[in-house]
Amino acid sequence: MTLNNGTTTSPGPAAGAARTPGYAGTLAAACGAVFVAQVANALPASLNGLLQEDLHTHGSQLTWITAAFMIAVVCFEFTFGVLGDLFGRRRLVVAGTLLVAAGSAVAALAPTVQVLWAGAALNGLGAGAMFPGSLTAITAVTRTARERAHAVAVWSGFLSAGAAVSPLLGGMFAKLGSWRGSFWVLVGLALASAVLTLALAKESKAPEGRRLDVPGQITFAVGLVLVLYGAVEGPESGWATLPVMLAFTLGACFLAAFVLVELGAEAPILDLRLFRNRAFAVSSVVAVIGMLAFLGACFATSMWLGPVQHQDPIRAIPFLLLQGPAFLLIPVISRLLHRVAASRLLTSGFVLMAAGCLLCARLDVTDPRLGAFVAPALLIGVGFALTVSSVTAVALDSVPRHLAGMASATTNMLRDLGFALGPVVVGAVALSNAGPAFATGLAGAELPAGEEAAARAVAESAGPIAVNSLPPGTPGSAAHGLALDALGSGFGTAFLVCGVAAAVAASLTAFGMTGLAARRTSKDEESVPAPPRHDGSPESALAE
């Protein structure tokens, strides 16, 4: 059987044939590890409202909690894959789970939001090791493509389950006591995962031809962090302030240096020659833009329900609708990829995401009912389910077979880059719009002089979110309604930007692929002569 991405599968082992020794244990350990990693990823989103109230944060500080996690994943994703091949995937997973345990403990004890950032970054480093390590470990103990596909499907199911469960976990423990309790549960889950991995997983390595690209890793990480710092801090500090301008300038310089380094590297972490292929270049661009739209919408939803509307954290229905379909529709998507061109699934998914985001942009911030979120969140969730696997399948369609692993590694990193950019872009758009809207509304509100002055002072120091969270009777709290309207307008605009991004991704996929055959040709083989590379992503595992 041949998949739409060009991967040829075998009929699988005969009925009753024994599996590879260590298969069941390694699969169980890998699924536990990726579940924990994804819980660590998604947990803070359901707690934004409580974090804002307890740690007295402003908008960009909340953005950094999510961004710190994803930046750590994106910056070191390739390097962790190499380390697993060199020193062992089981060791890498155990190290990652211990990092998540440490990061979650730091988060649970955090007296300030800055310490919480450190915990989120440690969690991101741990998850960045667990994602490639756990998946490569199970592909190493499978014998056939069909057995491997089954293992990857189960692994992907636990990945999606972690994202769906984390809002319930966060909401439940926040309801029972404090948001800190949910992080202590995560510590326990991570330690249990480490023990499970040590007890059940089979060690595997593949050191031949693998080596670290230290200059590429350094220039990429420093450049990305600086650019994202400027994007996060710009709305509140001011886009023309010296730190923000320096961050953008130096970040651009480091990223330019990264390109130069990769062009001359013997073992680049990002092979730029792949982008000579138009189909691959288009799929890479839509991976970034489309995933930016998805996680941007998720972050905007968490901010809307949390610091803006102050909803009870246990009301997790929108998060379940956003994340659940990717888990529930795994069998459906797997079958569709056998029968429908991946580019069509990708286009359809982005269209659904765009429709859902545009509906979210029309929500009334003064209406606390969750019913209005059901349809748009479900559209976004189903759209994401269609795109998350299809985006790499499209990329694999466009390159010769021997480059499948490298193409998957690159697309996987770009997809995660989109995830990292989502909260940053949403935060920048929402806060850049909410601040001026609140100032304009305050100027014409005719509040008592003392109330106006107090509200203005709070807004200037911490933004409209801080005014929106002032307890009744506190100086400045009379401007609560103005702050709520301004934040509703700001995050409504952010939803609109996410919708436009998803629509752009749909258009690029539909028209950018026109005239391009979804198969590898001998011409492609000659255009990008490079050896295969495996990064531990689901798609490269299937392509081997």
VEXLUM-948785 format. One line per field, with one value per residue (C-alpha): residue number from 1; residue in one letter; x, y negated, z negated. Coordinates in steps of 0.25 Angstrom, whole numbers, plus 5000, padded with zeros to 4 digits. Layout:
k [NUM|...]
r [a|...]
x [X|...]
y [Y|...]
z [Z|...]
This chain:
k [1|2|3|4|5|6|7|8|9|10|11|12|13|14|15|16|17|18|19|20|21|22|23|24|25|26|27|28|29|30|31|32|33|34|35|36|37|38|39|40|41|42|43|44|45|46|47|48|49|50|51|52|53|54|55|56|57|58|59|60|61|62|63|64|65|66|67|68|69|70|71|72|73|74|75|76|77|78|79|80|81|82|83|84|85|86|87|88|89|90|91|92|93|94|95|96|97|98|99|100|101|102|103|104|105|106|107|108|109|110|111|112|113|114|115|116|117|118|119|120|121|122|123|124|125|126|127|128|129|130|131|132|133|134|135|136|137|138|139|140|141|142|143|144|145|146|147|148|149|150|151|152|153|154|155|156|157|158|159|160|161|162|163|164|165|166|167|168|169|170|171|172|173|174|175|176|177|178|179|180|181|182|183|184|185|186|187|188|189|190|191|192|193|194|195|196|197|198|199|200|201|202|203|204|205|206|207|208|209|210|211|212|213|214|215|216|217|218|219|220|221|222|223|224|225|226|227|228|229|230|231|232|233|234|235|236|237|238|239|240|241|242|243|244|245|246|247|248|249|250|251|252|253|254|255|256|257|258|259|260|261|262|263|264|265|266|267|268|269|270|271|272|273|274|275|276|277|278|279|280|281|282|283|284|285|286|287|288|289|290|291|292|293|294|295|296|297|298|299|300|301|302|303|304|305|306|307|308|309|310|311|312|313|314|315|316|317|318|319|320|321|322|323|324|325|326|327|328|329|330|331|332|333|334|335|336|337|338|339|340|341|342|343|344|345|346|347|348|349|350|351|352|353|354|355|356|357|358|359|360|361|362|363|364|365|366|367|368|369|370|371|372|373|374|375|376|377|378|379|380|381|382|383|384|385|386|387|388|389|390|391|392|393|394|395|396|397|398|399|400|401|402|403|404|405|406|407|408|409|410|411|412|413|414|415|416|417|418|419|420|421|422|423|424|425|426|427|428|429|430|431|432|433|434|435|436|437|438|439|440|441|442|443|444|445|446|447|448|449|450|451|452|453|454|455|456|457|458|459|460|461|462|463|464|465|466|467|468|469|470|471|472|473|474|475|476|477|478|479|480|481|482|483|484|485|486|487|488|489|490|491|492|493|494|495|496|497|498|499|500|501|502|503|504|505|506|507|508|509|510|511|512|513|514|515|516|517|518|519|520|521|522|523|524|525|526|527|528|529|530|531|532|533|534|535|536|537|538|539|540|541|542|543|544]
r [m|t|l|n|n|g|t|t|t|s|p|g|p|a|a|g|a|a|r|t|p|g|y|a|g|t|l|a|a|a|c|g|a|v|f|v|a|q|v|a|n|a|l|p|a|s|l|n|g|l|l|q|e|d|l|h|t|h|g|s|q|l|t|w|i|t|a|a|f|m|i|a|v|v|c|f|e|f|t|f|g|v|l|g|d|l|f|g|r|r|r|l|v|v|a|g|t|l|l|v|a|a|g|s|a|v|a|a|l|a|p|t|v|q|v|l|w|a|g|a|a|l|n|g|l|g|a|g|a|m|f|p|g|s|l|t|a|i|t|a|v|t|r|t|a|r|e|r|a|h|a|v|a|v|w|s|g|f|l|s|a|g|a|a|v|s|p|l|l|g|g|m|f|a|k|l|g|s|w|r|g|s|f|w|v|l|v|g|l|a|l|a|s|a|v|l|t|l|a|l|a|k|e|s|k|a|p|e|g|r|r|l|d|v|p|g|q|i|t|f|a|v|g|l|v|l|v|l|y|g|a|v|e|g|p|e|s|g|w|a|t|l|p|v|m|l|a|f|t|l|g|a|c|f|l|a|a|f|v|l|v|e|l|g|a|e|a|p|i|l|d|l|r|l|f|r|n|r|a|f|a|v|s|s|v|v|a|v|i|g|m|l|a|f|l|g|a|c|f|a|t|s|m|w|l|g|p|v|q|h|q|d|p|i|r|a|i|p|f|l|l|l|q|g|p|a|f|l|l|i|p|v|i|s|r|l|l|h|r|v|a|a|s|r|l|l|t|s|g|f|v|l|m|a|a|g|c|l|l|c|a|r|l|d|v|t|d|p|r|l|g|a|f|v|a|p|a|l|l|i|g|v|g|f|a|l|t|v|s|s|v|t|a|v|a|l|d|s|v|p|r|h|l|a|g|m|a|s|a|t|t|n|m|l|r|d|l|g|f|a|l|g|p|v|v|v|g|a|v|a|l|s|n|a|g|p|a|f|a|t|g|l|a|g|a|e|l|p|a|g|e|e|a|a|a|r|a|v|a|e|s|a|g|p|i|a|v|n|s|l|p|p|g|t|p|g|s|a|a|h|g|l|a|l|d|a|l|g|s|g|f|g|t|a|f|l|v|c|g|v|a|a|a|v|a|a|s|l|t|a|f|g|m|t|g|l|a|a|r|r|t|s|k|d|e|e|s|v|p|a|p|p|r|h|d|g|s|p|e|s|a|l|a|e]
x [5000|5005|5001|4998|5012|5019|5022|5021|5015|5016|5004|5010|5014|5006|4995|5001|5015|5023|5027|5041|5045|5043|5032|5020|5029|5035|5022|5015|5027|5027|5012|5013|5025|5018|5005|5013|5021|5008|5001|5013|5011|4996|4994|4997|4987|4975|4981|4984|4973|4978|4992|4989|4981|4991|5004|4999|5004|5001|4998|5012|5017|5005|5010|5024|5019|5014|5025|5036|5032|5030|5043|5051|5045|5047|5061|5067|5058|5068|5079|5072|5069|5084|5087|5077|5083|5097|5095|5082|5067|5063|5073|5068|5054|5058|5066|5054|5044|5053|5054|5039|5038|5048|5042|5028|5033|5039|5026|5018|5027|5028|5027|5027|5024|5039|5041|5029|5036|5048|5039|5032|5046|5051|5038|5040|5054|5049|5038|5047|5055|5043|5036|5047|5053|5040|5036|5049|5050|5037|5041|5054|5046|5036|5039|5029|5023|5009|5014|5021|5009|5001|5011|5012|4996|4996|5007|5000|4987|4994|5000|4986|4980|4990|4986|4971|4973|4982|4971|4962|4974|4977|4963|4960|4972|4969|4955|4960|4971|4981|4987|5000|4994|4993|5008|5010|5002|5010|5023|5017|5013|5027|5034|5025|5028|5043|5042|5033|5043|5055|5047|5040|5047|5058|5070|5074|5084|5088|5101|5106|5108|5101|5108|5104|5103|5108|5109|5096|5089|5095|5092|5078|5074|5080|5073|5060|5059|5063|5053|5042|5046|5044|5031|5026|5031|5028|5013|5015|5029|5027|5032|5042|5049|5063|5063|5052|5059|5072|5065|5060|5073|5082|5072|5072|5087|5088|5077|5085|5097|5090|5086|5101|5105|5095|5099|5114|5111|5114|5103|5093|5081|5073|5077|5073|5074|5061|5054|5058|5046|5034|5024|5033|5035|5020|5017|5028|5022|5008|5013|5018|5005|4995|5000|5002|4987|4983|4992|4989|4974|4976|4984|4974|4963|4971|4972|4958|4953|4963|4969|4958|4945|4950|4943|4944|4956|4947|4939|4948|4938|4945|4959|4953|4947|4960|4969|4960|4957|4971|4970|4957|4958|4972|4966|4958|4970|4978|4968|4966|4981|4981|4969|4970|4981|4988|4988|4973|4972|4982|4974|4961|4966|4971|4958|4951|4961|4959|4944|4945|4954|4946|4934|4942|4945|4930|4928|4923|4932|4921|4914|4920|4912|4921|4910|4915|4929|4924|4923|4936|4944|4939|4942|4956|4958|4954|4962|4974|4972|4972|4984|4994|4997|4994|5005|5016|5010|5010|5024|5028|5020|5030|5043|5051|5050|5064|5061|5048|5054|5061|5048|5040|5050|5050|5035|5033|5042|5035|5022|5026|5032|5018|5013|5023|5019|5004|5004|5014|5006|4993|4999|5005|4992|4983|4990|4995|4980|4974|4984|4980|4965|4965|4972|4962|4950|4955|4957|4942|4936|4935|4938|4941|4955|4961|4956|4961|4975|4976|4971|4981|4992|4989|4988|5001|5008|5002|4992|4976|4977|4981|4970|4960|4965|4964|4955|4942|4944|4959|4963|4961|4952|4941|4948|4946|4935|4944|4956|4947|4942|4956|4961|4949|4953|4968|4966|4955|4965|4975|4964|4962|4977|4978|4966|4973|4986|4978|4971|4985|4990|4978|4980|4995|4993|4982|4988|5003|5002|4995|5002|5011|5010|5010|5021|5036|5043|5057|5058|5056|5066|5077|5073|5075|5086|5087|5087|5074|5073|5063|5058|5048|5035|5023|5025|5040|5037|5027|5036|5048]
y [5000|4986|4974|4960|4956|4966|4976|4990|4999|5014|5023|5025|5037|5050|5052|5057|5053|5049|5034|5029|5031|5018|5013|5013|5007|4997|4992|4991|4983|4974|4971|4968|4958|4951|4950|4943|4934|4929|4927|4918|4911|4908|4907|4892|4888|4892|4884|4871|4864|4869|4866|4852|4850|4857|4852|4839|4840|4831|4836|4838|4846|4856|4857|4861|4873|4879|4874|4878|4893|4893|4885|4896|4907|4900|4895|4909|4919|4923|4923|4933|4942|4943|4945|4956|4963|4961|4965|4973|4970|4976|4967|4955|4957|4960|4947|4939|4944|4941|4927|4926|4930|4919|4909|4912|4911|4898|4893|4899|4891|4878|4866|4857|4858|4857|4870|4876|4873|4881|4893|4892|4891|4904|4911|4907|4912|4925|4927|4923|4936|4944|4942|4947|4957|4964|4966|4970|4980|4987|4986|4994|5006|5007|5017|5013|5000|5004|5008|4994|4987|4993|4989|4975|4974|4979|4969|4958|4961|4959|4946|4941|4947|4939|4926|4929|4934|4922|4912|4921|4924|4909|4905|4917|4914|4899|4901|4910|4901|4894|4894|4899|4912|4915|4913|4923|4933|4931|4933|4947|4950|4947|4955|4967|4966|4966|4979|4985|4982|4988|5000|5003|4996|5002|4994|4990|4982|4978|4970|4973|4960|4951|4939|4926|4913|4904|4891|4893|4896|4884|4874|4879|4880|4866|4859|4866|4862|4847|4845|4851|4843|4830|4835|4838|4826|4816|4814|4809|4804|4797|4801|4790|4792|4795|4810|4814|4808|4814|4828|4827|4822|4832|4844|4841|4841|4854|4861|4855|4862|4875|4875|4873|4883|4894|4891|4895|4906|4921|4925|4913|4914|4907|4911|4898|4906|4912|4899|4899|4908|4899|4909|4911|4896|4894|4905|4899|4886|4890|4899|4887|4878|4888|4893|4879|4877|4889|4887|4872|4875|4885|4874|4863|4873|4875|4860|4857|4867|4864|4850|4843|4850|4857|4870|4882|4890|4903|4898|4904|4907|4898|4904|4918|4914|4908|4920|4932|4934|4937|4949|4954|4952|4960|4972|4963|4955|4967|4973|4960|4958|4972|4967|4952|4943|4937|4923|4924|4928|4917|4906|4911|4911|4897|4892|4898|4891|4878|4879|4882|4871|4861|4865|4863|4849|4846|4851|4841|4839|4836|4849|4860|4872|4882|4886|4876|4883|4897|4895|4887|4895|4908|4902|4899|4912|4920|4911|4914|4929|4928|4920|4925|4938|4933|4922|4931|4941|4930|4927|4941|4942|4931|4937|4950|4962|4961|4947|4951|4951|4937|4931|4936|4931|4917|4917|4921|4910|4900|4905|4903|4889|4886|4891|4882|4870|4871|4866|4855|4850|4850|4844|4833|4830|4831|4822|4812|4810|4811|4800|4788|4793|4792|4778|4773|4778|4773|4759|4758|4766|4754|4763|4756|4749|4759|4771|4766|4763|4776|4784|4777|4780|4794|4795|4788|4798|4811|4809|4811|4825|4820|4810|4821|4829|4818|4822|4814|4802|4801|4787|4788|4800|4791|4792|4807|4807|4798|4808|4820|4814|4810|4824|4830|4821|4825|4840|4839|4833|4844|4854|4847|4847|4862|4864|4856|4864|4877|4872|4868|4882|4888|4879|4882|4897|4897|4888|4890|4905|4903|4910|4918|4933|4939|4949|4949|4949|4951|4936|4934|4945|4937|4923|4926|4937|4939|4952|4955|4950|4955|4946|4954|4948|4956|4954|4957|4970|4974|4970|4979]
z [5000|5003|4995|5002|4996|5004|4993|4996|4985|4984|4981|4967|4959|4960|4950|4937|4941|4929|4927|4926|4911|4903|4912|4903|4891|4900|4906|4892|4887|4899|4898|4884|4887|4898|4890|4878|4888|4894|4881|4877|4890|4889|4874|4873|4883|4874|4862|4868|4860|4847|4850|4853|4840|4831|4837|4841|4856|4868|4882|4887|4875|4877|4892|4887|4879|4892|4900|4891|4892|4908|4910|4902|4911|4924|4921|4917|4924|4935|4925|4915|4927|4930|4915|4914|4926|4920|4905|4905|4907|4893|4886|4894|4889|4875|4875|4881|4871|4859|4865|4866|4851|4847|4856|4850|4836|4839|4845|4833|4823|4832|4823|4836|4850|4854|4846|4853|4867|4862|4859|4872|4879|4872|4876|4890|4890|4884|4894|4905|4901|4899|4912|4921|4911|4908|4923|4928|4917|4922|4937|4933|4927|4939|4950|4961|4967|4962|4948|4948|4953|4942|4931|4936|4936|4922|4918|4925|4918|4904|4909|4913|4900|4892|4898|4896|4881|4876|4876|4867|4858|4857|4854|4844|4835|4836|4832|4820|4815|4823|4837|4831|4828|4843|4844|4833|4840|4852|4843|4839|4853|4858|4848|4850|4865|4862|4854|4865|4876|4868|4865|4878|4890|4898|4901|4915|4922|4936|4935|4949|4957|4946|4940|4934|4941|4930|4938|4945|4931|4924|4935|4937|4922|4919|4932|4929|4914|4917|4928|4920|4908|4916|4921|4907|4901|4912|4909|4894|4894|4908|4922|4923|4909|4909|4903|4913|4925|4921|4919|4933|4939|4932|4934|4949|4949|4942|4951|4963|4958|4956|4971|4974|4964|4970|4984|4981|4970|4973|4964|4964|4954|4965|4979|4987|5001|4998|5001|5015|5017|5018|5013|5000|4999|4999|4989|4980|4980|4978|4966|4959|4963|4960|4947|4943|4945|4937|4925|4926|4925|4913|4906|4909|4904|4891|4889|4892|4882|4872|4869|4878|4873|4861|4864|4854|4859|4858|4870|4880|4891|4901|4899|4900|4914|4918|4915|4914|4929|4932|4922|4926|4941|4942|4949|4958|4962|4964|4974|4981|4984|4991|5000|5001|5006|4994|5000|5000|4986|4982|4990|4984|4970|4971|4977|4965|4955|4962|4961|4946|4943|4951|4942|4930|4934|4933|4919|4909|4897|4888|4890|4881|4886|4893|4903|4913|4913|4917|4932|4934|4925|4931|4945|4941|4934|4946|4955|4947|4947|4962|4963|4953|4960|4974|4974|4973|4983|4993|4990|4992|5005|5011|5008|5013|5004|4998|4993|4986|4972|4974|4980|4968|4958|4964|4965|4951|4946|4955|4949|4935|4939|4943|4929|4922|4931|4928|4914|4917|4929|4922|4909|4918|4926|4914|4905|4915|4918|4904|4898|4908|4907|4892|4892|4902|4894|4881|4887|4890|4879|4869|4857|4844|4844|4834|4841|4854|4849|4842|4854|4863|4853|4853|4868|4870|4861|4864|4876|4877|4871|4858|4858|4862|4849|4839|4827|4826|4817|4821|4826|4842|4841|4847|4860|4860|4871|4880|4878|4881|4894|4898|4896|4903|4915|4914|4914|4924|4933|4930|4933|4946|4949|4946|4956|4967|4964|4966|4979|4984|4981|4989|5001|5001|5001|5011|5021|5018|5021|5034|5045|5036|5036|5022|5025|5024|5038|5043|5045|5030|5027|5034|5029|5014|5013|4998|4989|4981|4966|4956|4945|4937|4943|4946|4961|4962|4954|4965|4976|4972]
